[in-house]
Amino acid sequence: MPAEYLFDAPEQPVVPVEGEAREFPVRRIFCVGRNYAAHAAEMGGEVDREAPFYFTKSAHALCLSGGEIDYPPGTADCHHEVELVVALDRGGFEVEASEAMGLVYGYACGIDLTRRDLQAAAKDKRRPWDLGKDFENAAIIGTLTPKAAFGEIGGQRIVLRKDGAVVQEAVLSEMVWSVPELIAHLSRFYTLAPGDLIYTGTPAGVGPVQPGSVLEGEVDGLSPLRIGVSG
């Protein structure tokens, strides 16, 4: 006899897939910090080629493109960060970089929302970033495109527009750590699994979001992303 829950179990977060009736169930969200040199510089840091670093977001922080969200609570300085998102449909531990792309199902355009003031306060006190990074609707994502339909990662343009004006722009080849390198390194510390998402870092140009803002993210070859922010 199946166990009975004390209350209704939360719904499984899912992402739609381009051209598919099936959806991608999300297990975990890993995020890469400072993976574009110009962004590292604008944040007052340098790129560390010794190893990438990460933070995580809860799967229930996921927010699908196309709607409107409330301005996040507890902050007066919420920032946008457009990113390429990698979706895994195979798992592995201590995966070699040469084998890493075999774990990838596809890609999406994403936005990592950050309560920058809370993150900065945590950094000053050498505390974790959770309050600044992991909150409702903080991991925005567009429709997934399967890997074969996207092709090799290289010179694709990644862009964020705020209220119609371009505020972030780069090409994916500018990432400091490539997708295979990220997967291989991350798999030294976690047993990666189907349903894991990796937000691969943001280009320069991050900045504040205001109530009433409309954010539009694009990566060449992927479905565009759009989200409104209410007051």
KALIN-V645104 format. One record per residue. PSI is psi in whole degrees, 0 to 359 (NA if undefined). OMEGA is omega in whole degrees, 0 to 359 (999 if undefined). Layout:
# KALIN-V645104
((PSI OMEGA) (PSI OMEGA))
This chain:
# KALIN-V645104
((128 182) (148 179) (149 176) (137 179) (153 176) (333 178) (170 182) (131 178) (143 179) (151 178) (149 177) (121 175) (134 181) (158 177) (132 177) (154 181) (132 180) (125 176) (9 182) (142 171) (335 179) (155 179) (161 183) (113 179) (133 185) (131 180) (303 181) (160 177) (116 174) (142 180) (140 182) (132 180) (141 171) (58 181) (8 171) (129 186) (319 182) (325 177) (318 177) (319 181) (319 182) (339 177) (6 176) (20 181) (182 177) (156 176) (133 178) (105 181) (2 177) (318 179) (145 172) (164 174) (162 192) (160 162) (170 183) (158 171) (149 177) (147 177) (330 181) (5 168) (354 182) (141 180) (124 182) (149 177) (152 169) (351 183) (207 178) (139 179) (158 174) (149 172) (133 187) (142 179) (158 171) (10 182) (151 171) (11 186) (69 178) (131 184) (152 173) (145 176) (103 181) (143 186) (154 165) (130 179) (132 178) (130 181) (129 182) (136 173) (6 172) (154 181) (177 177) (160 177) (136 182) (53 181) (138 175) (147 180) (327 181) (341 180) (354 192) (324 183) (344 175) (345 178) (347 190) (129 173) (313 183) (195 188) (158 174) (161 168) (136 181) (164 172) (126 173) (111 174) (140 185) (127 171) (88 192) (323 180) (322 179) (323 176) (316 181) (320 179) (321 178) (318 178) (317 182) (326 182) (9 179) (44 179) (164 178) (159 184) (7 192) (314 181) (330 181) (338 189) (326 189) (100 180) (171 184) (134 176) (21 184) (349 180) (84 182) (142 183) (144 175) (185 179) (139 179) (142 172) (127 179) (150 185) (316 183) (327 181) (339 181) (323 182) (194 182) (142 175) (131 181) (256 187) (17 179) (139 181) (137 174) (130 190) (145 167) (131 173) (135 173) (119 182) (38 175) (348 182) (136 178) (124 180) (339 175) (138 180) (134 177) (184 169) (152 187) (334 179) (349 178) (354 178) (135 181) (312 178) (125 180) (165 179) (314 177) (321 179) (319 180) (314 180) (315 181) (315 181) (315 181) (326 182) (355 173) (338 187) (341 179) (147 167) (103 182) (153 188) (159 174) (136 182) (351 178) (140 174) (144 175) (114 171) (119 198) (13 178) (161 188) (146 174) (176 176) (161 177) (9 178) (150 182) (178 188) (148 173) (138 178) (157 170) (131 184) (349 179) (149 170) (124 181) (132 179) (117 180) (145 179) (140 165) (128 180) (128 178) (356 179) (161 176) (136 178) (160 182) (141 176) (134 177) (139 174) (153 180) (120 180) (165 183) (NA 999))
